[in-house]
Amino acid sequence: MATVSIQKLAKYYKDIQAIENISLDIQDKEFLTILGPSGCGKTTLLRLIAGLEVPSNGDILIDGNSVLEVPIRERDIAMVFQRYSLYNHMTVYDNLAFPLKMRKVSEQDTKRRVKNAAELLGLDKLLDRKPGKLSGGEQQRVALGRAIVREPKVFLMDEPLTFLDPKLRTQMRVEIKTLQRRLGVTTIYVTHDQSEAMIMSDRIALLKNGVLQQVGTPDEIYEKPSNTFVAGFLGSPAINLLDCSYVEKGGKTFLDLEFFKLDITDQKDIMNKKRNGSELILGIRPEDISLAHEKSADTIESEVYVIEPLGSESNIIVKLPTYKAFKFGMHDVVNVKVNAGMNVKIGDKVRLKFNKHNIHIFKKSGEIIL
């Protein structure tokens, strides 16, 4: 199939910088997701790869060859958009065959490719129908089929599941990933949905304001975020980010959160090597905070504020003790993930215990230390 190499790519619209100096290598047969919030440059990056936009700087290589001067139709790329853009006056067969007819593929080869794609996507019994007679999921399969029949080197997918209901989205995630593995086509997929990215991707490239923040497997990005933005973007309920101070006293090292001191003496050497100030940010995910049964020096007294049922689990939003660095409603609560059967109710006094082996420590500027 194909490798894709993005080299120091930038895109400007007058004074607006949409993409800034992005370098990224996508391996043959890889499923890479470009993830980030709305307006971060995801779709712009995809359109640059497709040839729908011209970069201001940088280069794009497919199989080691620059494609900047290659016309869109000759890049051997197939793109699936948010909106299916099917031709309503055409049958499913004609919709699938249309990109081949435009490329003057022989009728015999067209029939073969359409037949193979239709069988692969479960559309073989729908070939005589028109899009208006299809469900949303069936229309999405037709849009995928139009990409498949071209037998491209690279699939580009721009939030293709946006307009599907949650149940169908879940189903189509599985189908797209299974299809990609079966075909072995290098795939670049754009989404703002972190769950979608975590489930489907071999690797994730996370963008913020046109700048690449981190590239890695879903586990790598979740467990070893490069900064507070990455840590906060992945995970539901969101990671807890707490202001703290670095303190050394009596031969021990602590993170001082004003209402609680967390002993991190074991990490003293690496902290002193990497930190550039005493004001830091502690990151801890909801699943790494537990409710303790007994009072002890390493637990925090708090109060249950909100309970959010999540099926087999619940997210308990807990009010921390008075904390001058916080403002109520923003940072003086933490998320704690517990089993749904946990016997707690709003207003209960509980004690929190942090798993200090699974914490993250960031500089005040947001970069990871530990």
Summary of the structure (lengths in Angstrom):
residues: 370
radius of gyration: 25.1
end to end distance: 38.6
largest distance: 82.7
contacts: 1142
relative contact order: 0.11
helix: 29%
strand: 34%
